[in-house]
Amino acid sequence: MNFFGRQFTQGNALAMVMLVAVINICLSLLQRNYRRSGRELASQLDGDLTDEERKKVKLFY
């Protein structure tokens, strides 16, 4: 089986695909956690925000 321009056995290729999938899931969970933390921080803000602060808050929503 040819994978990433290299020859792999079917078992090794399956293991590689599984590792890539696990890495992808981990990165997605990290991104979700950062977004959640940003929303919590933005909800704690009160008062008048500057334009720059409003732009940063919009990144999380």
Biopython code that builds the backbone (N, CA, C, O; Angstrom):
import numpy as np
from Bio.PDB.StructureBuilder import StructureBuilder

atoms = [
    (1, "MET", "N", (0.844, -1.160, 0.000)),
    (1, "MET", "CA", (0.000, 0.000, 0.000)),
    (1, "MET", "C", (0.899, 1.235, 0.000)),
    (1, "MET", "O", (1.854, 1.312, 0.773)),
    (2, "ASN", "N", (0.596, 2.190, -0.859)),
    (2, "ASN", "CA", (1.368, 3.411, -0.968)),
    (2, "ASN", "C", (0.668, 4.496, -0.143)),
    (2, "ASN", "O", (-0.506, 4.790, -0.368)),
    (3, "PHE", "N", (1.392, 5.088, 0.810)),
    (3, "PHE", "CA", (0.804, 6.060, 1.740)),
    (3, "PHE", "C", (1.850, 7.115, 2.039)),
    (3, "PHE", "O", (2.957, 6.783, 2.461)),
    (4, "PHE", "N", (1.518, 8.385, 1.827)),
    (4, "PHE", "CA", (2.469, 9.482, 2.000)),
    (4, "PHE", "C", (3.716, 9.286, 1.142)),
    (4, "PHE", "O", (4.818, 9.661, 1.542)),
    (5, "GLY", "N", (3.536, 8.698, -0.034)),
    (5, "GLY", "CA", (4.646, 8.506, -0.947)),
    (5, "GLY", "C", (5.603, 7.405, -0.527)),
    (5, "GLY", "O", (6.699, 7.296, -1.078)),
    (6, "ARG", "N", (5.210, 6.591, 0.434)),
    (6, "ARG", "CA", (6.062, 5.488, 0.904)),
    (6, "ARG", "C", (5.267, 4.197, 0.864)),
    (6, "ARG", "O", (4.038, 4.200, 0.923)),
    (7, "GLN", "N", (5.982, 3.110, 0.765)),
    (7, "GLN", "CA", (5.349, 1.808, 0.713)),
    (7, "GLN", "C", (5.150, 1.268, 2.130)),
    (7, "GLN", "O", (6.111, 1.155, 2.890)),
    (8, "PHE", "N", (3.917, 0.938, 2.486)),
    (8, "PHE", "CA", (3.580, 0.382, 3.799)),
    (8, "PHE", "C", (2.820, -0.916, 3.620)),
    (8, "PHE", "O", (2.146, -1.133, 2.614)),
    (9, "THR", "N", (2.944, -1.764, 4.609)),
    (9, "THR", "CA", (2.064, -2.926, 4.633)),
    (9, "THR", "C", (0.688, -2.425, 5.061)),
    (9, "THR", "O", (0.559, -1.321, 5.589)),
    (10, "GLN", "N", (-0.321, -3.228, 4.835)),
    (10, "GLN", "CA", (-1.674, -2.796, 5.165)),
    (10, "GLN", "C", (-1.819, -2.546, 6.669)),
    (10, "GLN", "O", (-2.500, -1.602, 7.070)),
    (11, "GLY", "N", (-1.199, -3.365, 7.494)),
    (11, "GLY", "CA", (-1.263, -3.189, 8.944)),
    (11, "GLY", "C", (-0.582, -1.907, 9.396)),
    (11, "GLY", "O", (-1.105, -1.188, 10.247)),
    (12, "ASN", "N", (0.594, -1.617, 8.823)),
    (12, "ASN", "CA", (1.296, -0.377, 9.180)),
    (12, "ASN", "C", (0.538, 0.854, 8.702)),
    (12, "ASN", "O", (0.515, 1.873, 9.392)),
    (13, "ALA", "N", (-0.083, 0.771, 7.525)),
    (13, "ALA", "CA", (-0.856, 1.895, 7.015)),
    (13, "ALA", "C", (-2.075, 2.151, 7.898)),
    (13, "ALA", "O", (-2.418, 3.305, 8.155)),
    (14, "LEU", "N", (-2.720, 1.106, 8.357)),
    (14, "LEU", "CA", (-3.869, 1.250, 9.247)),
    (14, "LEU", "C", (-3.444, 1.881, 10.569)),
    (14, "LEU", "O", (-4.148, 2.737, 11.103)),
    (15, "ALA", "N", (-2.309, 1.467, 11.092)),
    (15, "ALA", "CA", (-1.797, 2.060, 12.331)),
    (15, "ALA", "C", (-1.489, 3.543, 12.131)),
    (15, "ALA", "O", (-1.759, 4.356, 13.015)),
    (16, "MET", "N", (-0.932, 3.895, 10.988)),
    (16, "MET", "CA", (-0.629, 5.288, 10.694)),
    (16, "MET", "C", (-1.906, 6.121, 10.616)),
    (16, "MET", "O", (-1.956, 7.227, 11.152)),
    (17, "VAL", "N", (-2.921, 5.609, 9.965)),
    (17, "VAL", "CA", (-4.200, 6.315, 9.860)),
    (17, "VAL", "C", (-4.811, 6.504, 11.238)),
    (17, "VAL", "O", (-5.356, 7.569, 11.530)),
    (18, "MET", "N", (-4.731, 5.499, 12.080)),
    (18, "MET", "CA", (-5.284, 5.602, 13.433)),
    (18, "MET", "C", (-4.529, 6.660, 14.239)),
    (18, "MET", "O", (-5.148, 7.431, 14.972)),
    (19, "LEU", "N", (-3.217, 6.707, 14.115)),
    (19, "LEU", "CA", (-2.430, 7.716, 14.834)),
    (19, "LEU", "C", (-2.768, 9.133, 14.363)),
    (19, "LEU", "O", (-2.880, 10.052, 15.174)),
    (20, "VAL", "N", (-2.925, 9.300, 13.068)),
    (20, "VAL", "CA", (-3.296, 10.611, 12.536)),
    (20, "VAL", "C", (-4.678, 11.007, 13.040)),
    (20, "VAL", "O", (-4.903, 12.173, 13.366)),
    (21, "ALA", "N", (-5.602, 10.061, 13.109)),
    (21, "ALA", "CA", (-6.951, 10.346, 13.616)),
    (21, "ALA", "C", (-6.910, 10.754, 15.084)),
    (21, "ALA", "O", (-7.604, 11.691, 15.480)),
    (22, "VAL", "N", (-6.111, 10.071, 15.894)),
    (22, "VAL", "CA", (-5.992, 10.409, 17.313)),
    (22, "VAL", "C", (-5.394, 11.802, 17.485)),
    (22, "VAL", "O", (-5.855, 12.576, 18.323)),
    (23, "ILE", "N", (-4.377, 12.121, 16.700)),
    (23, "ILE", "CA", (-3.773, 13.455, 16.769)),
    (23, "ILE", "C", (-4.804, 14.518, 16.392)),
    (23, "ILE", "O", (-4.889, 15.562, 17.038)),
    (24, "ASN", "N", (-5.579, 14.253, 15.355)),
    (24, "ASN", "CA", (-6.609, 15.194, 14.923)),
    (24, "ASN", "C", (-7.656, 15.419, 16.016)),
    (24, "ASN", "O", (-8.067, 16.557, 16.245)),
    (25, "ILE", "N", (-8.086, 14.367, 16.684)),
    (25, "ILE", "CA", (-9.061, 14.489, 17.762)),
    (25, "ILE", "C", (-8.481, 15.294, 18.913)),
    (25, "ILE", "O", (-9.162, 16.157, 19.467)),
    (26, "CYS", "N", (-7.244, 15.029, 19.278)),
    (26, "CYS", "CA", (-6.600, 15.771, 20.372)),
    (26, "CYS", "C", (-6.503, 17.255, 20.062)),
    (26, "CYS", "O", (-6.778, 18.086, 20.927)),
    (27, "LEU", "N", (-6.118, 17.597, 18.845)),
    (27, "LEU", "CA", (-6.024, 19.003, 18.465)),
    (27, "LEU", "C", (-7.396, 19.673, 18.469)),
    (27, "LEU", "O", (-7.516, 20.837, 18.852)),
    (28, "SER", "N", (-8.422, 18.952, 18.048)),
    (28, "SER", "CA", (-9.776, 19.505, 18.067)),
    (28, "SER", "C", (-10.242, 19.776, 19.492)),
    (28, "SER", "O", (-10.874, 20.798, 19.761)),
    (29, "LEU", "N", (-9.930, 18.862, 20.399)),
    (29, "LEU", "CA", (-10.307, 19.051, 21.798)),
    (29, "LEU", "C", (-9.576, 20.230, 22.417)),
    (29, "LEU", "O", (-10.164, 20.978, 23.198)),
    (30, "LEU", "N", (-8.307, 20.408, 22.082)),
    (30, "LEU", "CA", (-7.563, 21.569, 22.582)),
    (30, "LEU", "C", (-8.178, 22.867, 22.077)),
    (30, "LEU", "O", (-8.327, 23.824, 22.838)),
    (31, "GLN", "N", (-8.532, 22.903, 20.800)),
    (31, "GLN", "CA", (-9.126, 24.105, 20.230)),
    (31, "GLN", "C", (-10.458, 24.414, 20.908)),
    (31, "GLN", "O", (-10.749, 25.573, 21.205)),
    (32, "ARG", "N", (-11.261, 23.392, 21.152)),
    (32, "ARG", "CA", (-12.551, 23.595, 21.811)),
    (32, "ARG", "C", (-12.361, 24.116, 23.227)),
    (32, "ARG", "O", (-13.122, 24.968, 23.687)),
    (33, "ASN", "N", (-11.355, 23.613, 23.915)),
    (33, "ASN", "CA", (-11.084, 24.052, 25.274)),
    (33, "ASN", "C", (-10.661, 25.518, 25.305)),
    (33, "ASN", "O", (-11.105, 26.276, 26.168)),
    (34, "TYR", "N", (-9.806, 25.919, 24.366)),
    (34, "TYR", "CA", (-9.390, 27.329, 24.297)),
    (34, "TYR", "C", (-10.577, 28.233, 23.995)),
    (34, "TYR", "O", (-10.698, 29.319, 24.561)),
    (35, "ARG", "N", (-11.449, 27.785, 23.104)),
    (35, "ARG", "CA", (-12.626, 28.588, 22.756)),
    (35, "ARG", "C", (-13.541, 28.737, 23.968)),
    (35, "ARG", "O", (-14.065, 29.822, 24.222)),
    (36, "ARG", "N", (-13.733, 27.662, 24.708)),
    (36, "ARG", "CA", (-14.574, 27.702, 25.906)),
    (36, "ARG", "C", (-13.977, 28.641, 26.951)),
    (36, "ARG", "O", (-14.704, 29.417, 27.571)),
    (37, "SER", "N", (-12.684, 28.577, 27.149)),
    (37, "SER", "CA", (-12.021, 29.465, 28.103)),
    (37, "SER", "C", (-12.165, 30.930, 27.674)),
    (37, "SER", "O", (-12.366, 31.808, 28.512)),
    (38, "GLY", "N", (-12.063, 31.184, 26.390)),
    (38, "GLY", "CA", (-12.230, 32.535, 25.880)),
    (38, "GLY", "C", (-13.631, 33.059, 26.101)),
    (38, "GLY", "O", (-13.814, 34.231, 26.431)),
    (39, "ARG", "N", (-14.627, 32.197, 25.920)),
    (39, "ARG", "CA", (-16.010, 32.612, 26.155)),
    (39, "ARG", "C", (-16.241, 32.926, 27.619)),
    (39, "ARG", "O", (-16.925, 33.894, 27.952)),
    (40, "GLU", "N", (-15.676, 32.113, 28.494)),
    (40, "GLU", "CA", (-15.822, 32.383, 29.925)),
    (40, "GLU", "C", (-15.167, 33.704, 30.304)),
    (40, "GLU", "O", (-15.722, 34.478, 31.084)),
    (41, "LEU", "N", (-14.005, 33.956, 29.760)),
    (41, "LEU", "CA", (-13.316, 35.212, 30.031)),
    (41, "LEU", "C", (-14.112, 36.396, 29.489)),
    (41, "LEU", "O", (-14.247, 37.417, 30.162)),
    (42, "ALA", "N", (-14.637, 36.260, 28.277)),
    (42, "ALA", "CA", (-15.417, 37.342, 27.673)),
    (42, "ALA", "C", (-16.693, 37.609, 28.471)),
    (42, "ALA", "O", (-17.130, 38.756, 28.562)),
    (43, "SER", "N", (-17.288, 36.584, 29.040)),
    (43, "SER", "CA", (-18.518, 36.791, 29.812)),
    (43, "SER", "C", (-18.239, 37.527, 31.116)),
    (43, "SER", "O", (-19.152, 38.124, 31.687)),
    (44, "GLN", "N", (-17.018, 37.500, 31.594)),
    (44, "GLN", "CA", (-16.664, 38.193, 32.832)),
    (44, "GLN", "C", (-16.396, 39.671, 32.611)),
    (44, "GLN", "O", (-16.341, 40.444, 33.568)),
    (45, "LEU", "N", (-16.230, 40.072, 31.352)),
    (45, "LEU", "CA", (-15.980, 41.477, 31.060)),
    (45, "LEU", "C", (-17.255, 42.272, 31.267)),
    (45, "LEU", "O", (-18.339, 41.816, 30.905)),
    (46, "ASP", "N", (-17.134, 43.441, 31.838)),
    (46, "ASP", "CA", (-18.291, 44.311, 31.987)),
    (46, "ASP", "C", (-17.871, 45.746, 31.706)),
    (46, "ASP", "O", (-16.682, 46.062, 31.650)),
    (47, "GLY", "N", (-18.832, 46.580, 31.536)),
    (47, "GLY", "CA", (-18.527, 47.967, 31.234)),
    (47, "GLY", "C", (-18.341, 48.168, 29.746)),
    (47, "GLY", "O", (-18.605, 47.277, 28.939)),
    (48, "ASP", "N", (-17.882, 49.354, 29.403)),
    (48, "ASP", "CA", (-17.666, 49.698, 27.996)),
    (48, "ASP", "C", (-16.353, 49.100, 27.509)),
    (48, "ASP", "O", (-15.315, 49.220, 28.159)),
    (49, "LEU", "N", (-16.425, 48.457, 26.356)),
    (49, "LEU", "CA", (-15.240, 47.854, 25.751)),
    (49, "LEU", "C", (-14.754, 48.740, 24.607)),
    (49, "LEU", "O", (-15.542, 49.408, 23.937)),
    (50, "THR", "N", (-13.462, 48.728, 24.406)),
    (50, "THR", "CA", (-12.907, 49.434, 23.259)),
    (50, "THR", "C", (-13.185, 48.607, 22.004)),
    (50, "THR", "O", (-13.570, 47.441, 22.093)),
    (51, "ASP", "N", (-12.989, 49.213, 20.850)),
    (51, "ASP", "CA", (-13.216, 48.497, 19.589)),
    (51, "ASP", "C", (-12.306, 47.275, 19.485)),
    (51, "ASP", "O", (-12.726, 46.218, 19.015)),
    (52, "GLU", "N", (-11.071, 47.426, 19.920)),
    (52, "GLU", "CA", (-10.123, 46.308, 19.864)),
    (52, "GLU", "C", (-10.583, 45.164, 20.766)),
    (52, "GLU", "O", (-10.483, 43.996, 20.390)),
    (53, "GLU", "N", (-11.084, 45.497, 21.948)),
    (53, "GLU", "CA", (-11.576, 44.466, 22.869)),
    (53, "GLU", "C", (-12.811, 43.778, 22.297)),
    (53, "GLU", "O", (-12.963, 42.566, 22.450)),
    (54, "ARG", "N", (-13.698, 44.530, 21.640)),
    (54, "ARG", "CA", (-14.877, 43.918, 21.023)),
    (54, "ARG", "C", (-14.476, 42.950, 19.927)),
    (54, "ARG", "O", (-15.084, 41.888, 19.789)),
    (55, "LYS", "N", (-13.467, 43.295, 19.150)),
    (55, "LYS", "CA", (-12.995, 42.401, 18.085)),
    (55, "LYS", "C", (-12.461, 41.101, 18.664)),
    (55, "LYS", "O", (-12.709, 40.022, 18.126)),
    (56, "LYS", "N", (-11.726, 41.213, 19.764)),
    (56, "LYS", "CA", (-11.188, 40.011, 20.388)),
    (56, "LYS", "C", (-12.286, 39.134, 20.958)),
    (56, "LYS", "O", (-12.208, 37.909, 20.874)),
    (57, "VAL", "N", (-13.317, 39.753, 21.543)),
    (57, "VAL", "CA", (-14.427, 38.981, 22.092)),
    (57, "VAL", "C", (-15.168, 38.263, 20.978)),
    (57, "VAL", "O", (-15.600, 37.127, 21.175)),
    (58, "LYS", "N", (-15.332, 38.890, 19.803)),
    (58, "LYS", "CA", (-16.029, 38.276, 18.687)),
    (58, "LYS", "C", (-15.311, 37.038, 18.165)),
    (58, "LYS", "O", (-15.943, 36.176, 17.554)),
    (59, "LEU", "N", (-14.021, 36.935, 18.391)),
    (59, "LEU", "CA", (-13.281, 35.755, 17.937)),
    (59, "LEU", "C", (-13.771, 34.486, 18.621)),
    (59, "LEU", "O", (-13.653, 33.398, 18.058)),
    (60, "PHE", "N", (-14.314, 34.607, 19.814)),
    (60, "PHE", "CA", (-14.732, 33.440, 20.576)),
    (60, "PHE", "C", (-16.212, 33.099, 20.375)),
    (60, "PHE", "O", (-16.671, 32.059, 20.847)),
    (61, "TYR", "N", (-16.953, 33.950, 19.690)),
    (61, "TYR", "CA", (-18.382, 33.690, 19.477)),
    (61, "TYR", "C", (-18.715, 33.500, 18.038)),
    (61, "TYR", "O", (-19.876, 33.272, 17.698)),
]
sb = StructureBuilder()
sb.init_structure("model")
sb.init_model(0)
sb.init_chain("A")
sb.init_seg("    ")
for serial, (resi, resn, name, xyz) in enumerate(atoms, 1):
    if name == "N":
        sb.init_residue(resn, " ", resi, " ")
    sb.init_atom(name, np.array(xyz, "f"), 0.0, 1.0, " ", f" {name:<3s}", serial, name[0])
structure = sb.get_structure()
